Amino acid sequence: MYANIIQQAMSEMVPDFERIIEKYLEGKDFAVLNTEMKEQSALLGASIVKRLIEDINRMLRESRERREKGWYVVKDDTRSLLTSLGDVCFKRTLFINHRTGERAYLADRILCLSPRERMTEDAVAQMLKEAVETCYRKGGEASSILGSVSKETVKEKIHGLVFPKEKDLPVEEKKKECSYLYIEADEDHIHSQQNEANKTGMIGKLIYIFEGKDEASDSPLTSSFPENSIIMPPSLVGVMKLSCFSAVTPVRGWNQWV
């Protein structure tokens, strides 16, 4: 179904594309060729969008389900939207629900189009992006390939933006800060399971990083390991014969070792 829409739009644009190519072959201006191809492609895209909207509106008019739900035709009119491609002018139908008395353009609802917006979100996004980097005038020119809006419109859009207040923003949980970090190194003799004949083993290096020590009654100070402490596992490669403290490498941040 949608392939027919694309083919119809392209068939109408073929003479225009041919004209652009012939003009290039005569003048050999590659920059002009690309500029006109860009504009013509934008026209093609806008034409496809228009045909798609009108086709959806046609299906709504012919829908039996729509009538069963109480929606009946009131009138047809036109609407124009400025998109990032250019102006898209299309026909649409106003319906009324005989059960509730509600009036609505059902095609707008299906396409998620705001009933009073003159510009689509993509055009507004391009306009604001350029406006914050340069000026209102250039923002209006950048809103669409084939169209533009005035600098007054850009100003109204920017001034109409509503940003959340600082108190309404989510508060980030403050990370815990430690006055001191304690590092202890040790080693352990591990029996190798890989070579039972030679009964070889290895020395595994252990590193402990913790926040402090807790006092236990009638006993020496014992290490306190919080949730964010680290106990490094022994190495499983080679036979290590270094001293226990030579295995300690500098700590470059909390809760990690390199």
C-alpha positions, 0 to 999 in steps of 0.5 A: 500500500505504501509502496504505491504512495512512494511510487506516485510521488517519485513518478511526478518528480522524475521530470524535475530530477531529469531537468537538474541533471541536464542543467548540470551536464550543460554547466558542469557546476557540481555545487549547484547540482548537489544543492538542487538535488538536496532541495528536490529530495526534500520536496519529494520527502514532503510530498510522500508525507502529505500523501501518507497523511491524506491516505490515512484520512481517507481510510478513516472516512471509509472505516466502518469501525469508525461509524460503529463507534459513533464518529461521523463526518462534519467537513473537510479542510486543509492544514499546513505544517512546517517540517524539517523538510519544508511546508506540508499542506494536506487535507483532513476531515473533522469528525463528530461523535454523536454519542458524546458530542466531541469533535476531533480530527482523527487523523491528527490523533493517529499521527500524534499531531498537536491540534494547534502546532504550526511546526513539527518537533523535528523542525523545532529541534533544528531551530533551537539547536541553531539558535542557541549556537548563533542567533534567532535569525539563523535559527529560523532559517535552519528550521527547515530545508525549504522553509523558515520562520521569523526570528520573533517566532524563534524568540517566542519558542525559546521564551516559552520553554519550561525547565524544571526547577532545581528543587524538583530535580532528583538529588544525587546520593552523596558518595561516602568519603573516608578520612583514611584507607588502610591497606594490608598485604599478605601471602598464602601458600597454595597447593597446585592441582595441575601437577600432582606428580611434582607436588608443586605449589604457588604463593598467592598474594593477598591485598586488603583495603578497608576503612578502619578497625573496630575494637573487640572486648579483651582482644586486639584490634580487628579489621573492619571490612565494610561492603565496599572493601576489597580482598584480592584473590590469589594469583593462579599464574606462575610461582610467585616468590616475591615478598609480601609487601612487594606485591602491593601496587599503588591504589589509584582510587577508592575501591580499586587497585591497579 
